[in-house]
Amino acid sequence: MPASPQDLFAFLDSLDIPSETVTHPAVFTVEESKRLRGELPGAHVKNLFVKDKKGRLFLVSALEDTVIDLKKLHERVGGAGRVSFGSAELLMEVLGVEPGSVTPFAVLNDSGKRATVVLDARLMEHERINVHPLVNTMTTGVSRAGLARFLEATGHAPLVVEIGTPRGEAD
């Protein structure tokens, strides 16, 4: 059984990672999130669950306005050949979340450490980072240091690289 948001919050508490969570209607896209989240301070994230040609899995988190070129992403994350999106079944099997709820917090469910967490360098410039807490009906804000501590505690030391460019800038 995958971890619940309450399991996640208890784990954050056990690591002394302060968090703030707001509840909202389910969101599936960045555009929906922008409309429904209100005035939450901090960086807002988009997440991709992808696999490379050899089946290596990557959980990529970037600022919501980042343009990510899937044809070049493997070069930035160290993948073997172009990446493609992981299926909903693989997402549930490895990270224990449904499409629309992908989040770096989902590695709490990745006991086999199958996914490599990749954080965009621009995202990590922000003090507060807002992500889903395993479901897309809530948004949880933590500090960048808190997110890093969480990932380390789950055995998923993140790879921090430049993933893409802000919308409107050339790659």
DSSP file (Angstrom, degrees, kcal/mol; ACC not computed):
  #  RESIDUE AA STRUCTURE BP1 BP2  ACC     N-H-->O    O-->H-N    N-H-->O    O-->H-N    TCO  KAPPA ALPHA  PHI   PSI    X-CA   Y-CA   Z-CA
    1    1 A M              0   0    0      0, 0.0     3,-0.1     0, 0.0     0, 0.0   0.000 360.0 360.0 360.0 124.4    0.0    0.0    0.0
    2    2 A P        -     0   0    0      0, 0.0    94,-0.1     0, 0.0   107,-0.0  -0.237 360.0 -90.1 -64.2 156.1    1.5    3.4   -1.0
    3    3 A A        -     0   0    0    103,-0.1   106,-0.1     1,-0.1   105,-0.0  -0.307  40.2-136.0 -63.0 148.8    2.1    6.0    1.6
    4    4 A S     >  -     0   0    0     -3,-0.1     4,-2.4     1,-0.1     5,-0.2  -0.549  28.8-101.3 -97.4 167.3   -0.7    8.5    2.3
    5    5 A P  H  > S+     0   0    0      0, 0.0     4,-2.9     0, 0.0     5,-0.2   0.889 126.4  55.2 -55.3 -36.9   -0.3   12.2    2.7
    6    6 A Q  H  > S+     0   0    0      2,-0.2     4,-2.2     1,-0.2     5,-0.2   0.891 106.3  50.3 -64.9 -37.9   -0.6   11.7    6.4
    7    7 A D  H  > S+     0   0    0      2,-0.2     4,-2.2     1,-0.2    -1,-0.2   0.918 111.6  49.2 -62.2 -42.9    2.3    9.2    6.3
    8    8 A L  H  X S+     0   0    0     -4,-2.4     4,-2.8     2,-0.2    -2,-0.2   0.938 110.0  49.6 -61.0 -48.1    4.3   11.8    4.4
    9    9 A F  H  X S+     0   0    0     -4,-2.9     4,-2.5     1,-0.2    -1,-0.2   0.891 110.7  50.5 -61.1 -39.2    3.5   14.5    6.9
   10   10 A A  H  X S+     0   0    0     -4,-2.2     4,-2.2     2,-0.2    -1,-0.2   0.891 110.8  49.6 -64.3 -39.0    4.6   12.2    9.8
   11   11 A F  H  X S+     0   0    0     -4,-2.2     4,-1.2     2,-0.2    -2,-0.2   0.925 110.7  49.2 -66.3 -44.2    7.8   11.5    7.9
   12   12 A L  H ><>S+     0   0    0     -4,-2.8     5,-2.5     1,-0.2     3,-0.6   0.926 111.4  50.2 -58.6 -44.5    8.5   15.2    7.4
   13   13 A D  H ><5S+     0   0    0     -4,-2.5     3,-1.7     1,-0.2    -1,-0.2   0.898 105.7  55.8 -60.7 -40.5    7.8   15.8   11.1
   14   14 A S  H 3<5S+     0   0    0     -4,-2.2    -1,-0.2     1,-0.3    -2,-0.2   0.770 110.1  46.5 -64.9 -24.2   10.2   13.0   12.1
   15   15 A L  T <<5S-     0   0    0     -4,-1.2    -1,-0.3    -3,-0.6    -2,-0.2   0.348 115.1-117.8 -95.0   4.4   12.9   14.8   10.1
   16   16 A D  T < 5 +     0   0    0     -3,-1.7    -3,-0.2     1,-0.2    -2,-0.1   0.894  62.0 151.9  56.8  43.0   12.0   18.2   11.6
   17   17 A I      < -     0   0    0     -5,-2.5    -1,-0.2    -6,-0.1    -2,-0.1  -0.903  39.6-140.2-104.1 107.1   11.1   19.6    8.2
   18   18 A P        +     0   0    0      0, 0.0   125,-0.5     0, 0.0     2,-0.3  -0.379  27.5 177.9 -64.7 143.6    8.4   22.3    8.6
   19   19 A S        -     0   0    0    123,-0.1     2,-0.4    -2,-0.1   123,-0.2  -0.977  22.9-152.4-144.9 158.2    5.7   22.2    6.0
   20   20 A E  E     -A  141   0A   0    121,-1.7   121,-3.1    -2,-0.3     2,-0.4  -0.998  17.0-167.3-133.5 129.4    2.6   24.1    5.1
   21   21 A T  E     -A  140   0A   0     -2,-0.4     2,-0.4   119,-0.2   119,-0.2  -0.949   7.5-170.0-124.7 136.9   -0.3   22.4    3.2
   22   22 A V  E     -A  139   0A   0    117,-2.5   117,-2.4    -2,-0.4     2,-0.3  -0.944  17.6-136.3-120.2 146.9   -3.3   23.8    1.5
   23   23 A T  E     +A  138   0A   0     -2,-0.4   115,-0.3   115,-0.2   114,-0.0  -0.799  32.6 155.6-101.7 143.6   -6.2   21.8    0.1
   24   24 A H        -     0   0    0    113,-2.7     3,-0.1    -2,-0.3    13,-0.1  -0.946  48.7 -69.8-154.2 168.5   -7.8   22.6   -3.3
   25   25 A P  S    S-     0   0    0      0, 0.0    11,-0.1     0, 0.0   113,-0.0  -0.266  73.1 -75.6 -60.0 156.7   -9.8   20.9   -6.0
   26   26 A A        -     0   0    0    111,-0.1     2,-0.4     1,-0.0   111,-0.2  -0.257  51.5-162.8 -55.7 137.2   -7.9   18.3   -8.0
   27   27 A V        +     0   0    0    109,-1.5   111,-0.1    73,-0.2     3,-0.1  -0.971  20.8 173.9-125.1 142.6   -5.4   19.8  -10.5
   28   28 A F        +     0   0    0     -2,-0.4     2,-0.3     1,-0.1    -1,-0.1   0.511  65.8  41.7-122.1 -12.8   -3.9   17.9  -13.5
   29   29 A T  S  > S-     0   0    0      1,-0.1     4,-2.2    17,-0.0     5,-0.1  -0.899  80.2-113.5-134.5 162.8   -2.0   20.7  -15.3
   30   30 A V  H  > S+     0   0    0     -2,-0.3     4,-2.5     1,-0.2     5,-0.2   0.894 117.7  55.7 -60.2 -40.0    0.1   23.7  -14.5
   31   31 A E  H  > S+     0   0    0      1,-0.2     4,-1.6     2,-0.2    -1,-0.2   0.915 108.1  46.6 -62.5 -43.3   -2.6   26.0  -15.8
   32   32 A E  H  > S+     0   0    0      1,-0.2     4,-1.9     2,-0.2    -1,-0.2   0.908 111.5  52.8 -63.2 -40.9   -5.2   24.4  -13.5
   33   33 A S  H  X S+     0   0    0     -4,-2.2     4,-2.2     1,-0.2    -2,-0.2   0.914 105.6  53.2 -61.7 -43.1   -2.8   24.8  -10.6
   34   34 A K  H  < S+     0   0    0     -4,-2.5     4,-0.4     1,-0.2    -1,-0.2   0.886 111.8  46.3 -59.9 -38.6   -2.2   28.5  -11.3
   35   35 A R  H  < S+     0   0    0     -4,-1.6    -1,-0.2    -5,-0.2    -2,-0.2   0.847 121.6  34.4 -72.0 -34.1   -6.0   29.1  -11.2
   36   36 A L  H  < S+     0   0    0     -4,-1.9    -2,-0.2     1,-0.2    -1,-0.2   0.631  98.4  73.9-102.0 -14.7   -6.7   27.2   -8.0
   37   37 A R  S  < S-     0   0    0     -4,-2.2     3,-0.2     1,-0.2     2,-0.2   0.688  77.1-157.9 -79.8 -15.6   -3.7   27.6   -5.7
   38   38 A G        -     0   0    0     -4,-0.4     2,-0.3    -5,-0.2    -1,-0.2  -0.514  57.3 -23.3  75.8-143.2   -4.4   31.1   -4.7
   39   39 A E  S    S+     0   0    0     -2,-0.2    -1,-0.2     2,-0.0    -2,-0.0  -0.295  76.3 161.7-104.1  47.3   -1.5   33.2   -3.4
   40   40 A L        -     0   0    0     -2,-0.3     2,-0.1    -3,-0.2    90,-0.1  -0.540  35.0-132.8 -68.1 123.5    0.9   30.5   -2.2
   41   41 A P        +     0   0    0      0, 0.0     2,-0.1     0, 0.0    -1,-0.1  -0.392  61.5  40.0 -74.0 156.4    4.3   32.0   -1.9
   42   42 A G  S    S-     0   0    0     -2,-0.1     2,-0.2    87,-0.1    87,-0.2  -0.372  96.0 -33.4 104.4 179.7    7.4   30.2   -3.3
   43   43 A A  E     -b  129   0A   0     85,-2.9    87,-2.9    80,-0.1     2,-0.4  -0.540  50.5-147.1 -79.0 139.1    8.3   28.2   -6.4
   44   44 A H  E     -b  130   0A   0     -2,-0.2    20,-2.6    85,-0.2     2,-0.3  -0.889  19.5-145.2-110.3 143.2    5.7   26.0   -8.1
   45   45 A V  E     -D   63   0B   0     85,-1.1     2,-0.4    -2,-0.4    18,-0.2  -0.740  17.6-158.9-117.2 148.2    6.8   22.8   -9.7
   46   46 A K  E     -D   62   0B   0     16,-2.8    16,-2.4    -2,-0.3     2,-0.4  -0.962  22.2-156.4-117.8 147.9    6.0   20.6  -12.7
   47   47 A N  E     -D   61   0B   0     -2,-0.4     2,-0.4    14,-0.2    14,-0.2  -0.947   9.6-165.5-129.2 142.1    7.1   17.0  -12.6
   48   48 A L  E     -D   60   0B   0     12,-2.6    12,-3.0    -2,-0.4     2,-0.6  -0.985   9.1-156.7-126.6 137.6    7.9   14.4  -15.2
   49   49 A F  E     +D   59   0B   0     -2,-0.4    37,-2.7    10,-0.2     2,-0.3  -0.951  34.0 161.6-111.8 109.9    8.2   10.7  -14.7
   50   50 A V  E     -DE  58  85B   0      8,-2.6     8,-3.1    -2,-0.6     2,-0.3  -0.837  28.0-151.6-130.1 162.7   10.3    9.4  -17.6
   51   51 A K  E     -DE  57  84B   0     33,-2.8    33,-2.3    -2,-0.3     6,-0.2  -0.969  14.5-135.7-132.9 150.8   12.4    6.4  -18.6
   52   52 A D    >   -     0   0    0      4,-2.1     3,-1.9    -2,-0.3    29,-0.2  -0.323  41.5 -85.2 -95.9-175.9   15.4    6.1  -20.9
   53   53 A K  T 3  S+     0   0    0     27,-2.1    28,-0.1     1,-0.3    29,-0.1   0.738 129.0  50.6 -63.6 -24.0   16.1    3.4  -23.6
   54   54 A K  T 3  S-     0   0    0     26,-0.4    -1,-0.3    27,-0.1    27,-0.1   0.378 122.1-104.2 -94.8   4.1   17.6    1.1  -21.0
   55   55 A G    <   +     0   0    0     -3,-1.9     2,-0.2     1,-0.3    -2,-0.1   0.521  67.4 152.4  87.5   5.2   14.7    1.4  -18.7
   56   56 A R        -     0   0    0     24,-0.1    -4,-2.1     1,-0.1     2,-0.4  -0.492  37.9-136.5 -67.4 139.8   16.3    3.8  -16.1
   57   57 A L  E     -Df  51 115B   0     57,-0.9    59,-2.5    -6,-0.2     2,-0.4  -0.796  19.3-170.1-105.6 141.4   13.7    5.9  -14.4
   58   58 A F  E     -Df  50 116B   0     -8,-3.1    -8,-2.6    -2,-0.4     2,-0.7  -0.997  14.7-158.7-132.1 132.6   13.9    9.6  -13.7
   59   59 A L  E     -Df  49 117B   0     57,-2.7    59,-2.9    -2,-0.4     2,-0.5  -0.946  23.5-166.2-107.3 108.4   11.6   11.8  -11.6
   60   60 A V  E     -Df  48 118B   0    -12,-3.0   -12,-2.6    -2,-0.7     2,-0.4  -0.844   9.5-173.7-105.6 127.7   12.3   15.3  -12.9
   61   61 A S  E     +Df  47 119B   0     57,-2.8    59,-2.6    -2,-0.5     2,-0.3  -0.984  15.2 156.9-122.8 128.7   11.1   18.4  -11.0
   62   62 A A  E     -D   46   0B   0    -16,-2.4   -16,-2.8    -2,-0.4     6,-0.0  -0.920  50.5 -72.7-141.6 164.3   11.4   21.9  -12.5
   63   63 A L  E >   -D   45   0B   0     -2,-0.3     3,-2.2   -18,-0.2   -18,-0.3  -0.314  51.6-113.4 -56.3 145.5    9.9   25.3  -12.1
   64   64 A E  T 3  S+     0   0    0    -20,-2.6    -1,-0.1     1,-0.3   -19,-0.1   0.723 114.6  53.6 -59.5 -23.5    6.4   25.3  -13.7
   65   65 A D  T 3  S+     0   0    0    -21,-0.2   102,-2.0     2,-0.1     2,-0.3   0.352  81.1 122.7 -93.8   7.8    7.4   27.7  -16.4
   66   66 A T  E <   -H  166   0C   0     -3,-2.2     2,-0.7   100,-0.2    -4,-0.1  -0.518  57.1-141.8 -74.9 130.7   10.4   25.6  -17.6
   67   67 A V  E     -H  165   0C   0     98,-3.7    98,-1.5    -2,-0.3     2,-0.6  -0.840  20.4-163.1 -89.2 118.2   10.4   24.5  -21.2
   68   68 A I        -     0   0    0     -2,-0.7     2,-0.9    96,-0.2    96,-0.1  -0.920  11.0-149.2-110.8 119.6   11.7   20.9  -21.2
   69   69 A D    >>  -     0   0    0     -2,-0.6     3,-1.6    94,-0.4     4,-1.4  -0.768   6.0-164.3 -87.8 104.3   13.0   19.5  -24.5
   70   70 A L  H 3> S+     0   0    0     -2,-0.9    13,-0.8     1,-0.3     4,-0.5   0.768  87.0  62.4 -62.3 -24.9   12.3   15.7  -24.2
   71   71 A K  H 34 S+     0   0    0      1,-0.2    -1,-0.3    11,-0.1     4,-0.1   0.741 116.4  29.9 -71.9 -21.3   14.6   15.1  -27.2
   72   72 A K  H X> S+     0   0    0     -3,-1.6     3,-1.2     2,-0.1     4,-1.1   0.483  92.5  95.2-112.8  -7.6   17.5   16.5  -25.2
   73   73 A L  H >X S+     0   0    0     -4,-1.4     4,-1.8     1,-0.3     3,-0.6   0.870  79.0  60.2 -57.3 -39.2   16.5   15.7  -21.6
   74   74 A H  H 3X>S+     0   0    0     -4,-0.5     5,-2.2     1,-0.3     4,-1.2   0.844 101.4  55.3 -59.0 -32.2   18.5   12.4  -21.6
   75   75 A E  H <45S+     0   0    0     -3,-1.2    -1,-0.3     1,-0.2    -2,-0.2   0.855 110.1  45.6 -67.1 -34.2   21.7   14.5  -22.2
   76   76 A R  H <<5S+     0   0    0     -4,-1.1    -2,-0.2    -3,-0.6    -1,-0.2   0.776 120.4  37.3 -80.7 -27.4   21.0   16.6  -19.2
   77   77 A V  H  <5S-     0   0    0     -4,-1.8    -2,-0.2    86,-0.1    -1,-0.2   0.455 111.6-108.6-106.4  -2.2   20.1   13.8  -16.8
   78   78 A G  T  <5 +     0   0    0     -4,-1.2    -3,-0.2    -5,-0.2    -4,-0.1   0.782  62.4 158.7  81.5  27.0   22.6   11.2  -18.0
   79   79 A G      < -     0   0    0     -5,-2.2     2,-0.9    -6,-0.2    -1,-0.2  -0.380  47.9-113.1 -81.7 162.7   20.1    8.9  -19.6
   80   80 A A  S    S-     0   0    0     -2,-0.1   -27,-2.1     2,-0.1   -26,-0.4  -0.830  81.1 -30.7 -96.7 100.8   20.8    6.3  -22.3
   81   81 A G  S    S-     0   0    0     -2,-0.9   -28,-0.2   -29,-0.2   -27,-0.1  -0.006 107.9 -25.7  76.6 171.7   19.1    7.6  -25.4
   82   82 A R        -     0   0    0    -30,-0.1     2,-0.2     1,-0.1   -29,-0.2  -0.103  66.7-126.7 -55.9 151.1   15.9    9.7  -25.6
   83   83 A V        -     0   0    0    -13,-0.8     2,-0.3   -31,-0.2   -31,-0.2  -0.650  20.6-167.8 -98.8 157.2   13.5    9.5  -22.7
   84   84 A S  E     -E   51   0B   0    -33,-2.3   -33,-2.8    -2,-0.2     2,-0.1  -0.928  36.2 -84.7-135.3 162.1    9.8    8.7  -22.9
   85   85 A F  E     -E   50   0B   0     -2,-0.3   -35,-0.3   -35,-0.2     2,-0.2  -0.424  42.8-119.8 -68.9 139.4    7.0    9.1  -20.3
   86   86 A G        -     0   0    0    -37,-2.7   -37,-0.1    -2,-0.1    -1,-0.1  -0.516  35.9-104.2 -73.6 148.0    6.6    6.2  -17.9
   87   87 A S     >  -     0   0    0     -2,-0.2     4,-2.6     1,-0.1     5,-0.2  -0.217  24.6-110.9 -69.7 162.3    3.2    4.5  -18.0
   88   88 A A  H  > S+     0   0    0      1,-0.2     4,-2.2     2,-0.2     5,-0.2   0.868 120.7  53.4 -59.8 -36.8    0.5    5.1  -15.4
   89   89 A E  H  > S+     0   0    0      2,-0.2     4,-2.5     1,-0.2    -1,-0.2   0.919 110.4  45.2 -66.2 -43.8    1.1    1.5  -14.3
   90   90 A L  H  > S+     0   0    0      2,-0.2     4,-2.7     1,-0.2     5,-0.4   0.893 110.8  54.7 -66.6 -39.6    4.8    2.0  -13.9
   91   91 A L  H  X>S+     0   0    0     -4,-2.6     4,-2.4     1,-0.2     5,-0.9   0.925 112.4  42.8 -57.9 -46.6    4.2    5.2  -12.1
   92   92 A M  H  X5S+     0   0    0     -4,-2.2     4,-0.9     4,-0.2    -2,-0.2   0.907 114.3  51.5 -67.7 -41.6    2.0    3.5   -9.5
   93   93 A E  H  <5S+     0   0    0     -4,-2.5    -2,-0.2    -5,-0.2    -1,-0.2   0.910 123.8  26.2 -61.7 -43.9    4.3    0.5   -9.2
   94   94 A V  H  <5S+     0   0    0     -4,-2.7    18,-0.2    -5,-0.1    -2,-0.2   0.904 137.9  20.6 -90.1 -45.8    7.4    2.6   -8.5
   95   95 A L  H  <5S-     0   0    0     -4,-2.4    14,-0.3    -5,-0.4    -3,-0.2   0.555  89.3-131.0-107.7 -10.4    6.2    5.8   -7.0
   96   96 A G     << +     0   0    0     -4,-0.9     2,-0.3    -5,-0.9    -4,-0.2   0.772  67.6 110.8  69.2  25.9    2.8    4.9   -5.7
   97   97 A V        -     0   0    0     -6,-0.7    -1,-0.2    -9,-0.1    -2,-0.2  -0.908  63.7-120.0-130.6 160.5    1.0    7.9   -7.2
   98   98 A E    >   -     0   0    0     36,-0.3     3,-2.2    -2,-0.3     4,-0.1  -0.556  47.7 -80.9 -89.7 157.4   -1.5    8.5  -10.0
   99   99 A P  T 3  S+     0   0    0      0, 0.0    -1,-0.1     0, 0.0   -12,-0.0  -0.347 122.3  36.3 -54.4 140.8   -0.8   10.7  -13.1
  100  100 A G  T 3  S+     0   0    0    -53,-0.1   -73,-0.2   -72,-0.1    35,-0.1   0.200 107.9  70.7  94.8 -14.9   -1.4   14.3  -12.0
  101  101 A S    <   +     0   0    0     -3,-2.2    33,-0.3    33,-0.1     5,-0.1   0.188  61.6 140.5-117.0  14.9    0.0   13.6   -8.6
  102  102 A V        +     0   0    0    -55,-0.1    30,-0.3    -4,-0.1   -55,-0.1  -0.375  23.3 153.1 -63.3 136.1    3.7   13.2   -9.5
  103  103 A T    >   -     0   0    0     28,-0.1     3,-1.8    -2,-0.1     4,-0.2  -0.983  59.4-111.4-160.7 150.6    5.9   14.8   -6.9
  104  104 A P  G >  S+     0   0    0      0, 0.0     3,-1.5     0, 0.0     4,-0.1   0.803 115.1  68.4 -60.7 -24.7    9.4   14.5   -5.5
  105  105 A F  G >  S+     0   0    0     27,-0.4     3,-1.9     1,-0.3     4,-0.2   0.709  79.6  80.0 -64.8 -18.1    7.7   13.3   -2.3
  106  106 A A  G X  S+     0   0    0     -3,-1.8     3,-2.2     1,-0.3     4,-0.3   0.687  70.1  79.5 -66.1 -17.1    6.6   10.2   -4.2
  107  107 A V  G X  S+     0   0    0     -3,-1.5     3,-1.0     1,-0.3    -1,-0.3   0.651  72.1  81.2 -66.4 -10.2   10.1    8.6   -3.7
  108  108 A L  G <  S+     0   0    0     -3,-1.9    -1,-0.3     1,-0.2    -2,-0.2   0.824  96.1  45.2 -57.0 -29.9    8.8    7.9   -0.2
  109  109 A N  G <  S+     0   0    0     -3,-2.2     2,-1.5   -14,-0.3    -1,-0.2   0.504  90.1  90.4 -90.7  -6.3    7.2    4.9   -1.9
  110  110 A D    X   +     0   0    0     -3,-1.0     3,-1.8    -4,-0.3    -1,-0.2  -0.504  42.0 156.6 -92.9  68.0   10.3    3.9   -4.0
  111  111 A S  T 3  S+     0   0    0     -2,-1.5    -1,-0.2     1,-0.3   -16,-0.1   0.766  72.6  57.9 -65.6 -24.6   11.8    1.5   -1.5
  112  112 A G  T 3  S-     0   0    0     -3,-0.2    -1,-0.3   -18,-0.2    -2,-0.1   0.463 104.3-131.8 -83.0  -0.7   13.7   -0.2   -4.4
  113  113 A K    <   +     0   0    0     -3,-1.8    -2,-0.1    -6,-0.2    -3,-0.0   0.889  56.4 146.6  50.7  46.0   15.4    3.2   -5.3
  114  114 A R        +     0   0    0    -20,-0.1   -57,-0.9   -58,-0.1     2,-0.4   0.763  48.2  71.3 -81.1 -26.5   14.5    2.6   -8.9
  115  115 A A  E     -f   57   0B   0    -21,-0.1     2,-0.5    -5,-0.1   -57,-0.2  -0.764  69.8-144.8 -99.2 136.2   14.0    6.3   -9.7
  116  116 A T  E     -f   58   0B   0    -59,-2.5   -57,-2.7    -2,-0.4     2,-0.5  -0.859  20.9-136.5 -91.8 126.5   16.7    8.9  -10.0
  117  117 A V  E     -f   59   0B   0     -2,-0.5    42,-2.8    40,-0.3     2,-0.5  -0.738  20.5-170.5 -87.5 127.2   15.5   12.3   -8.7
  118  118 A V  E     -fg  60 159B   0    -59,-2.9   -57,-2.8    -2,-0.5     2,-0.5  -0.979   1.0-167.8-120.8 121.9   16.5   15.2  -10.9
  119  119 A L  E     -fg  61 160B   0     40,-2.8    42,-1.8    -2,-0.5   -57,-0.2  -0.924  25.2-119.0-111.4 132.8   15.9   18.7   -9.6
  120  120 A D  E  >  - g   0 161B   0    -59,-2.6     4,-1.7    -2,-0.5     3,-0.4  -0.469  17.4-132.2 -68.3 136.4   16.3   21.7  -11.9
  121  121 A A  T  4 S+     0   0    0     40,-1.9     4,-0.3     1,-0.2    41,-0.2   0.860 107.1  55.5 -58.5 -37.7   19.0   24.1  -10.8
  122  122 A R  T >4 S+     0   0    0      1,-0.2     3,-1.2    39,-0.2     4,-0.3   0.883 105.0  53.6 -64.4 -36.3   16.6   27.1  -11.3
  123  123 A L  G >4 S+     0   0    0     -3,-0.4     3,-1.8     1,-0.2    -1,-0.2   0.910 103.4  56.3 -61.4 -42.4   14.1   25.4   -8.9
  124  124 A M  G 3< S+     0   0    0     -4,-1.7    -1,-0.2     1,-0.3    -2,-0.2   0.466  90.5  73.3 -75.8   0.6   16.7   25.0   -6.2
  125  125 A E  G <  S+     0   0    0     -3,-1.2     2,-0.3    -4,-0.3    -1,-0.3   0.622  83.6  87.1 -80.4 -14.7   17.4   28.8   -6.3
  126  126 A H  S <  S-     0   0    0     -3,-1.8    18,-0.2    -4,-0.3     3,-0.1  -0.645  71.0-146.2 -91.3 142.2   14.1   29.3   -4.5
  127  127 A E  S    S+     0   0    0     -2,-0.3    17,-2.2     1,-0.1     2,-0.4   0.890  87.4  41.7 -72.8 -39.4   13.8   29.2   -0.7
  128  128 A R  E     - C   0 143A   0     15,-0.2   -85,-2.9    16,-0.1     2,-0.4  -0.925  68.6-167.8-115.5 135.8   10.3   27.7   -0.7
  129  129 A I  E     -bC  43 142A   0     13,-3.2    13,-2.3    -2,-0.4     2,-0.5  -0.982   7.2-153.6-125.2 130.1    9.2   24.9   -3.0
  130  130 A N  E     +bC  44 141A   0    -87,-2.9   -85,-1.1    -2,-0.4     2,-0.3  -0.903  26.2 152.8-109.3 124.9    5.6   23.9   -3.4
  131  131 A V  E     - C   0 140A   0      9,-2.6     9,-3.7    -2,-0.5   -28,-0.1  -0.914  48.1 -86.4-141.2 166.1    4.7   20.3   -4.5
  132  132 A H        -     0   0    0    -30,-0.3     2,-1.0    -2,-0.3   -27,-0.4  -0.536  31.7-133.2 -72.6 141.4    1.8   17.8   -4.2
  133  133 A P  S    S-     0   0    0      0, 0.0  -125,-0.2     0, 0.0  -124,-0.1  -0.418  73.1 -62.8 -92.9  59.0    1.9   15.7   -1.1
  134  134 A L  S    S+     0   0    0     -2,-1.0   -36,-0.3   -33,-0.3     2,-0.3   0.273 127.0  66.3  81.7  -8.0    1.2   12.4   -3.0
  135  135 A V  S >  S-     0   0    0      3,-0.1     3,-0.7   -38,-0.1    -1,-0.1  -0.967  78.4-131.8-137.6 154.8   -2.2   13.6   -4.2
  136  136 A N  T 3  S+     0   0    0     -2,-0.3  -109,-1.5     1,-0.2     3,-0.0   0.160  95.3  76.6 -96.0  20.7   -3.2   16.4   -6.5
  137  137 A T  T 3  S+     0   0    0   -111,-0.2  -113,-2.7   -36,-0.1     2,-0.3   0.251  97.8  44.1-107.6   9.5   -5.9   17.9   -4.1
  138  138 A M  E <   -A   23   0A   0     -3,-0.7     2,-0.4  -115,-0.3  -115,-0.2  -0.978  63.8-151.2-146.3 156.5   -3.3   19.5   -1.9
  139  139 A T  E     -A   22   0A   0   -117,-2.4  -117,-2.5    -2,-0.3     2,-0.4  -1.000  13.6-162.7-130.4 132.8   -0.1   21.5   -2.2
  140  140 A T  E     -AC  21 131A   0     -9,-3.7    -9,-2.6    -2,-0.4     2,-0.5  -0.956   4.6-152.5-119.2 130.9    2.6   21.4    0.4
  141  141 A G  E     +AC  20 130A   0   -121,-3.1  -121,-1.7    -2,-0.4     2,-0.3  -0.868  21.1 164.5-103.3 133.7    5.4   24.0    0.7
  142  142 A V  E     - C   0 129A   0    -13,-2.3   -13,-3.2    -2,-0.5  -123,-0.1  -0.921  40.8 -95.3-136.2 163.8    8.8   23.1    2.2
  143  143 A S  E  >  - C   0 128A   0   -125,-0.5     4,-2.5    -2,-0.3   -15,-0.2  -0.392  34.6-115.0 -73.5 159.0   12.1   24.8    2.2
  144  144 A R  H  > S+     0   0    0    -17,-2.2     4,-2.3     1,-0.2     5,-0.2   0.900 120.8  50.8 -61.7 -38.7   14.7   23.9   -0.4
  145  145 A A  H  > S+     0   0    0    -18,-0.3     4,-2.4     2,-0.2    -1,-0.2   0.880 108.9  51.7 -65.3 -37.1   16.9   22.5    2.4
  146  146 A G  H  > S+     0   0    0      2,-0.2     4,-2.5     1,-0.2    -2,-0.2   0.904 109.0  49.7 -65.2 -41.2   13.9   20.6    3.7
  147  147 A L  H  X S+     0   0    0     -4,-2.5     4,-2.5     2,-0.2    -2,-0.2   0.929 111.9  48.4 -62.8 -44.5   13.3   19.0    0.3
  148  148 A A  H  X S+     0   0    0     -4,-2.3     4,-2.5     1,-0.2    -2,-0.2   0.909 111.7  49.6 -62.2 -41.7   16.9   18.0    0.0
  149  149 A R  H  X S+     0   0    0     -4,-2.4     4,-2.4     2,-0.2    -1,-0.2   0.906 110.5  50.6 -64.4 -41.7   16.9   16.5    3.5
  150  150 A F  H  X S+     0   0    0     -4,-2.5     4,-1.3     2,-0.2    -2,-0.2   0.947 111.3  47.7 -58.8 -49.6   13.7   14.6    2.7
  151  151 A L  H  <>S+     0   0    0     -4,-2.5     5,-2.8     1,-0.2     3,-0.4   0.912 112.4  49.1 -61.7 -43.2   15.3   13.2   -0.5
  152  152 A E  H ><5S+     0   0    0     -4,-2.5     3,-1.6     1,-0.2    -1,-0.2   0.914 108.0  54.8 -60.5 -42.7   18.5   12.2    1.3
  153  153 A A  H 3<5S+     0   0    0     -4,-2.4    -1,-0.2     1,-0.3    -2,-0.2   0.764 107.6  49.7 -65.2 -25.1   16.5   10.5    4.1
  154  154 A T  T 3<5S-     0   0    0     -4,-1.3    -1,-0.3    -3,-0.4    -2,-0.2   0.442 120.6-108.1 -91.0   0.3   14.7    8.3    1.5
  155  155 A G  T < 5S+     0   0    0     -3,-1.6     2,-0.3    -4,-0.3    -3,-0.2   0.718  87.1 118.3  81.1  21.1   18.0    7.4   -0.2
  156  156 A H      < -     0   0    0     -5,-2.8    -4,-0.1    -6,-0.2    -3,-0.1  -0.538  43.9-171.8-119.8  62.9   17.4    9.5   -3.3
  157  157 A A        -     0   0    0     -2,-0.3   -40,-0.3    -5,-0.2     2,-0.1  -0.381  31.0-121.5 -55.3 123.8   20.2   12.0   -3.3
  158  158 A P        -     0   0    0      0, 0.0     2,-0.6     0, 0.0   -40,-0.2  -0.360   6.7-133.5 -78.5 150.4   19.1   14.4   -6.1
  159  159 A L  E     -g  118   0B   0    -42,-2.8   -40,-2.8    -2,-0.1     2,-0.7  -0.900  23.3-156.6 -92.2 120.9   20.9   15.2   -9.2
  160  160 A V  E     +g  119   0B   0     -2,-0.6     2,-0.3   -42,-0.2   -40,-0.2  -0.906  31.5 140.7-107.4 113.9   20.7   19.0   -9.6
  161  161 A V  E     -g  120   0B   0    -42,-1.8   -40,-1.9    -2,-0.7     2,-0.7  -0.921  60.8 -86.6-143.2 164.9   21.2   20.2  -13.2
  162  162 A E        -     0   0    0     -2,-0.3   -42,-0.1   -42,-0.3     3,-0.1  -0.707  43.0-179.1 -76.5 119.4   19.8   22.7  -15.6
  163  163 A I        -     0   0    0     -2,-0.7   -94,-0.4     1,-0.1     2,-0.2   0.858  53.9 -40.9 -89.7 -41.6   16.8   21.0  -17.1
  164  164 A G        -     0   0    0    -96,-0.1   -96,-0.2   -88,-0.0    -1,-0.1  -0.755  66.8 -74.8-162.5-155.6   15.5   23.5  -19.6
  165  165 A T  E     -H   67   0C   0    -98,-1.5   -98,-3.7    -2,-0.2     3,-0.1  -0.882  47.1 -93.1-124.4 155.0   14.8   27.2  -20.1
  166  166 A P  E >   -H   66   0C   0      0, 0.0     3,-2.4     0, 0.0  -100,-0.2  -0.372  59.7 -86.0 -62.1 146.4   12.2   29.6  -18.8
  167  167 A R  T 3  S+     0   0    0   -102,-2.0     3,-0.1     1,-0.3  -101,-0.1  -0.297 118.5  30.0 -53.3 132.5    9.2   29.9  -21.1
  168  168 A G  T 3  S+     0   0    0      1,-0.3     2,-0.3    -3,-0.1    -1,-0.3   0.219  98.4 100.9 100.1 -14.2   10.0   32.6  -23.7
  169  169 A E  S <  S-     0   0    0     -3,-2.4    -1,-0.3     1,-0.0     2,-0.1  -0.817  74.7-115.0-104.3 147.0   13.8   32.0  -23.7
  170  170 A A              0   0    0     -2,-0.3    -1,-0.0     1,-0.1    -3,-0.0  -0.464 360.0 360.0 -73.7 149.3   15.6   30.1  -26.4
  171  171 A D              0   0    0     -2,-0.1    -1,-0.1    -6,-0.1  -102,-0.0   0.446 360.0 360.0 -77.9 360.0   17.4   26.9  -25.4
